Amino acid sequence: MKDRTRLLLFLGVFAACWFLPVGSERFAAAVRESLELTRWYAREHVLLCLIPAFFIAGAVSVFASQGAVMRYLGPQASRWVAYPVAAASGTILAVCSCTVLPLFASIHKRGAGLGPASAFLYSGPAINVLAIILTARVLGPELGIARAVGAVVFAVLIGLSMQLIFHRSEAERSTGALAIPPRDNERLPWQDGLYFVALLGILIFANWGRPAQGSQGLWAGIFAARFLIAGLFGVLLAGTLWAWFERDELNDWVDASWDFAKQILPLLLAGVLVAGFLLGGPEGGQGIIPSSWVAGLVGGNSFSANAWASVLGAFMYFATLTEVPILDGLLAAGMGKGPALALLLAGPALSLPNMLVIRSVMGTKRTLVFVALVVVFSTAAGIIYGAVFDSTAL
């Protein structure tokens, strides 16, 4: 960083400290909301979401076959294989925009091409089966179907666009990645597969989404037994580790998982603090930006309403499934159906904490392009959907 840049940054921070409105009730409330969101995030997401995700990321980094990653997701992999594999991942991983980050970082480090890795980054939180079902039940079947179709299509389009825009640097990176030999071990492929199944089972079932109140059936039954099922996968994991892994391998796994945690967790928590301060906490409290402003910006189906819905959705933090009740309230306050879809397509896949971590993995320029693609595609989808399905579209 140049000295002039450091000076400007210092002056900006100094001015912000000088003019802090510490006596303002809104400022004090925003600080409380920021701390509330951070506490809620620590309680609800760190132990059951992030820690398993870090261990999966470490496992991919240490144990996943370099050849397998390159074959299915690498720069030279067939597009007809890489993008469907990456886009379909969200149907398996019911994770939020932050939990997917260690997994994205690990496959990117292991040699996945930028396009498939970007498709995976978008699809992980966006193509969530339970969230799509809940959207259809609460907000209407048309919106649920549009969300499902849009998320799958966008995962592929965003991945292809990233690969096309950065094809030169990706060609150089793929040349270096192809020179890295795969890791050798004495285990059979099905043994490594069982180990990864156990890890994924813990992550998926420990975080199984709560069904709608009063609902019955398989989904509700799994939710009631989610910790028992996750515990059984934990027993399976312990068995695979005891039977097939050497101590040095386990040390490498723990070290790799810790490296991802050191890289990602501080940025996530800092981002959650800022997001809570700006837009409020998990219980609907207001941050420094009044919620009435948000409702006013996304009212109707105009171009600006769709654009603002995409931008606000990109910066807000949505835990898995929380976007549905939030949107239900915004629709009741006058939000158009087009902006609702735009927020559904941009919101779960991005957040301010998510952006900070993506930047640390693939750099500022690529992060800005990725965010811009999500916002632009979401805005376009909202405009089209609003024009077709909402009689109040402008």
N, C-alpha and C positions, 0 to 999 in steps of 0.2 A: 504494500500500500504506500502510495506517495505521501510525502510530508504535507502537501497541500490538501490532499484528501483527508489525512488524519486531522489537520487543523479544522477543516470544515465540519468533520464529524464531532470533534471536541466542542466546537462552538454550538452545534445543534443540540448536543446533549446538555451543555451548560444552560442554553436558553430554555430548554424543556424543564430542567430542574428549577430554574429561576422563576418560571411562570406556573409551576405546579399549583393547581387550584385546590390546595389541601383543605380549605375550609368549605368547599362545595359539597353539598349532600349527594349530588349525582356522582361526583368523583369518588366519594367515600363508598357509595353503593357499588360503583363499578369495580373498585378494589375488592370489596367483599365478594362480588360475583366471580371475579377472577380467581380468588382463593377457593370459593365453593366449587368451581369447575375443576380446579386442580385437585382438590381433595376427592371429589367424585371420580375423576379420571384415575387417580391412584388406587382407589378402592375397587373400582369396577373393571379396570382394564389392565393394570400392570401385572397382577399375579396370574390371572387366568388367560389373558390374551397375549401380552407382550413377552412374558418369560417363556411360555411354550414356543412362541414365534421366534425368539432369539435362539432357542435350542434347535429348532428346525433349520433356521438359517445357518447356524454353525454346522449342523449335520450335512446340509447340502454343500457347504463350502469344503468340508473335509472328506466326506464319504461318497458324495454323488459322483458318478463316473463322468469325467470330462467329456468322454466320447458320447455319452448319452445326451448330455446337455447340448453339445454341439450338433448332434444328429437331429434333435427335435426342435431346438430353439436357437441354434447358432446362426451366424450371418449367412452361412452357405446352405442352411437347411431349406427344404422345399417350402415355399410360402403356403402351399395347400396343406402342409402338416403343421408348421410352426404357429401360424396365427389361429387356427382352430384350437390347437392344444392350449395356447396362452389364453384365448378368449373364453374357453370352457372352464377354466380354472375356478372362476367365481361361483360356479354351481356347486363346487366342492368346499370352498373356503368361505364360510359366512363370517367375514372379518370386516373391520372398519378400515378407513383410509390410513390409519396409523399402524395397525397390526400387520398390514400387508407389506410394510416397508422393509423389515428385516428379510423377508422372503424375496422381495424384489432385489435388494442389495446382494443377496447371496447368489441368485441365478445370474445377475449381471456380472458379478465378480468371477463366476465360474465359466463364463464365456458366452452366455446368451446374447444374441444380437440385440441391438438397440430397439428395433421394431418389435420383435416378440416380447422383449422385456417390458417395453412400454405398454403393449397390449395387456400383458399380465398385470402390470401396475394399475391400469384402469379397471380391468375386469374383476380383480379380486374383491373389492368392496362394492362394485356397481352391480354385478350379476349375482345377486343374493336371492336364492329361491324363496326363502321365507319372507324377505322384504318385499319381493314382487307380489307374492300371494297376499300379504297384508295390505299392500297398496291397492290391489284389485278389490279387496273386501271393503276397505274403508273409504277409498277415494273413487272407486268405480272401476269396472272391468276394462273400459277403454284406456284409462290412464295406466292400469297395471300392464296391459299388453304392450302399450306404447313404450313403457319403461323397459320391459324385457327386450323388445326388438331393438330399441335405440341403444341399449347398453351393449348388446352383442355386436351390432353393426359398428358402433363407435370404437369399441376395443380394437377391431380390425383396422378401421380407417385411421385411428390415431397411431397405431403401430406402423402401418404402411407409410403414413406421412412423416413420422419421425425418421424412419429408415431412408426415405427419399431425400429429406432435407439434409441429413447428415451422412449421406452415403460415402463421401470421400473419407472422412475420419473413421467411419465404421470399416471401410475396406482396409485401412492401416491397422486398426485394432484387431480385425479378424485374422490378419496375417500373423500377428504376434500371438494371438490366442491359439491358432492351430499348431504352433510350435510347442505348446505346453503338453507334456505327456499325461495320460490318465493315471490316476492313483491306483497302484496295485494292492490287492489284499487277497487273502485266502478264502474269503467267504463266497458262497454261491450267490447269484443274483437274487434268488427268492429270499435268502436270509437278509440281505440288505433291504429288500422290498418290505419284508415283514417289520423290520425296524422302523422304516419310514411310515408305514401304515399305523404303527403304534403311536408315533409322535403326532401324526395328523389326527388320529382318533381322539387323543387327549385335547388338542386344540379345538376341534370341531364340537365335541360333545360337552366339554366343560363350558363352552360359550353358546350352547344351543338357545336360540331366541325364545323368549316368552310368547306363547300364542295369545290370541285375543281372549279377553276375559269371558269365561263360560264355555269356551270351545272344547270339544272332545275329539277323540281320534288318535291316530298314530303320533302326530306331531306333539300333542299335549302329553301323551304317555311318555315319549322320549324326554320331554322337558322335565317331567316329574322324576325320571330316573337318570337324569343327565350326569350327575356326579358318580353314580354307581357305574354307569357305562364308561365314563372317563377313567374311573379307578381300575376297571378291568383292562383297559388299554394300558394303564400304568403298570399293571402286573405283567402284561405281555412285553412291555418295554424293558422292565427289569430282567425278565427272563432272557430276552435277546442279548442284552448287555452282558449278562453273566455267562452265557453260553458261547458267544461268538466274538467278543471284542477283547482286545488286549488293553492293558493299563495305559500304555503310551497313546493308543488311539483315543481312549476316553479323555486323556489329558489334552490332546489336540482338539477334541470336540469342545471341551469346556473352554479352552483358551479362545477358540474361534467364536463361540457364542458370546463370550465376554467382550471380545473386540467389537462385535456388532452392537452390544449393549452400550459400550462406552461411546461409540460413534453416534448412536441414534437417540438414546434416552434423554440426554440433556437438552437436545434440540426440541424433542417432543414436548417436554415439560415446559420449556420456555415458550413454545408456541401456544400451548394450552393456556398459560397465564395471560398472554396477549389477547388470544381469542376471547377468553372470558371477560377481560377488561373491556374490549370493544363491543361485544355483542351479547354478553350475559351468560349466566350459568345454566346448569341442567334443569332447573325447576321453573324456567320461564322468566327469571329475573332479568332486568334491563342492565346492559352495560352502559358505557359512555355514549353509545349511539342509541337513541330512543327507538324502541320497537315500532312506534307509530311511524317513524321515518321509513323503516323497512317496509311496512305494510303499504305506505303511500307510493314507494318506488315501484313496487311489483303489482300494483292494481291494474286491472284490465289486461288486454292482450297486445298492446302496442310493441313496437320494436324496442323502445327504451325499457319497458317493463320486462321483456324477455332477457334483454342484455343485463339489466340489473339483477334479475333473479339468478342468472348464470354466475355473475361476478360475486354476488353475496354468497351464493351456495359454495363457490370455490373457496372462499375464505372462512366460512363458518365451519365449526367442528360438529359433525353428526356421529354419535355412536350408532351402532347397527340398530335399525328399526326406529330410532327416535325421529327420523325425518318425516315419518308418516303422520303422527299426531301434530307435529309442528305445522306441516302443510295443511292439515285439516283445519287448524285455527286460522291460518292465513287465507285459505279459500273462503272461510266464513266471513273474513274481514274484507273481502272484495278482490282477492287475487284471481287473475284469470287462469284458465286451464293451461294455456300455453306456457306462461311463466312457471306454473307448477311443475310441468314436465321438464322445463329447462333446469329448475332447481334440483329435481330428482336425478337428472343425468349428470349434473356438475357437482352437487353437494356431497354425496357419499364417497365419490372417488377422490376428492381433493379437500384440503383444509390448510389453514396457515401452518400448523405443526408439520403436516405432511410435506408442504413445499420446502420447508427448511431442511428436512432430511433428504428429499430428492436432490436438492442442490448440492448437498455434501457428497452424494453418490455420483451424479453425472454432470455436475457443473451448472453454472448460472445460465448460460445460453440455452442449453438443452431443457433446463427446467422451465424457463420462460416460454419456450416454444411449446412444450407439453401442456402447460397451463393455458396458453392461448388457444391451442387446438381444442381442448376440452370446453373452454368458454364459447368459442365460435360455433362449434358443432352443436352444443347445447342450446345456444340462442337460436340457431337456424331450425333445430327440431321444434323448439317451443313456438316459433312463429308459424311453422307449417301446421303443427298440431292445433294451435289456437284457431287458425283460419278454417280448418276443416271441422273441428268438433265443438267450437264454442261460438254460439250465436252472437255473443257480445264482442267478438273480435273486431278490432279496429282496422 
